[in-house]
Amino acid sequence: MRAAVSSDGGNAWAPPISLLPKALLTPERPLRALITAWALAFLPSVVLGAAVTQLLPKLGQPELPVVNGLALSLVVIMAPVVETLIMAAVLSLLLRLFPPTVAVVLSALGWGVAHSMAAPAWGLVIWWPFLIFSTLYVTWRKRSLLAAVAMPAAAHGLHNLLPAISLLMMHRN
C-alpha cells in the first residue's frame, strides 16, 4: 500500500484513500502533486459527467447565467479559493472527530450534497473532485496551513479552467 505515514509513525490513510498515488498522500513535490491531483480530479469527473448525462438525462444540470471574462475569473479563481476555505474549516472539524480517510470521504460527500442543491446531476459528479481536493488539504496541512489551502485551491482552479474556457468559447460563437 501507498499509505502516508503520520508524524507519530502510524498510517494516516486507510483504503480507499491509501490507494491513491503517493504524489497525493505526501506533502512533497508540489508541482507533481498538483498535476496528479488535476488529472485524478478532472478526467474521472468528465467520465462521471458523461455517464450521469447519459443515464439520467432529465436530471438538472448546472448553468452559468453569465458567461464572460468575469464569470471565468469567478469560476477559476474565486470559487476555488472560497470553497477551499470552507472545506478547510469543515475538514478541521471533521479531523477532530474522525480519522483522515473518514474525514475526507465525509467532506467529499458533503460537497456532493451541497452542489446537488444547485443541480442534482452536479452533485453526482462533483463528489469525486472534492475527494481529491480534500485529500490534498489533509496531506498538505502537515506542511502548513498556507500549503493546505493553496494546493487544493490551485487544483480546483485548474479543474474548472477547461470547462470555463469551453463555455466562454461556446457563448462567443
Rosetta blueprint (number, residue, H / E / L):
1 M L
2 R L
3 A L
4 A L
5 V E
6 S L
7 S L
8 D L
9 G L
10 G L
11 N E
12 A L
13 W L
14 A L
15 P L
16 P L
17 I H
18 S H
19 L H
20 L L
21 P L
22 K H
23 A H
24 L H
25 L H
26 T L
27 P L
28 E L
29 R L
30 P H
31 L H
32 R H
33 A H
34 L H
35 I H
36 T H
37 A H
38 W H
39 A H
40 L H
41 A H
42 F H
43 L H
44 P H
45 S H
46 V H
47 V H
48 L H
49 G H
50 A H
51 A H
52 V H
53 T H
54 Q H
55 L H
56 L L
57 P L
58 K L
59 L L
60 G L
61 Q L
62 P L
63 E L
64 L L
65 P L
66 V L
67 V L
68 N L
69 G H
70 L H
71 A H
72 L H
73 S H
74 L H
75 V H
76 V H
77 I H
78 M H
79 A H
80 P H
81 V H
82 V H
83 E H
84 T H
85 L H
86 I H
87 M H
88 A H
89 A H
90 V H
91 L H
92 S H
93 L H
94 L H
95 L H
96 R H
97 L H
98 F L
99 P L
100 P H
101 T H
102 V H
103 A H
104 V H
105 V H
106 L H
107 S H
108 A H
109 L H
110 G H
111 W H
112 G H
113 V H
114 A H
115 H H
116 S H
117 M H
118 A H
119 A L
120 P H
121 A H
122 W H
123 G H
124 L H
125 V H
126 I H
127 W H
128 W H
129 P H
130 F H
131 L H
132 I H
133 F H
134 S H
135 T H
136 L H
137 Y H
138 V H
139 T H
140 W H
141 R H
142 K L
143 R L
144 S L
145 L H
146 L H
147 A H
148 A H
149 V H
150 A H
151 M H
152 P H
153 A H
154 A H
155 A H
156 H H
157 G H
158 L H
159 H H
160 N H
161 L H
162 L H
163 P H
164 A H
165 I H
166 S H
167 L H
168 L H
169 M H
170 M H
171 H H
172 R H
173 N L
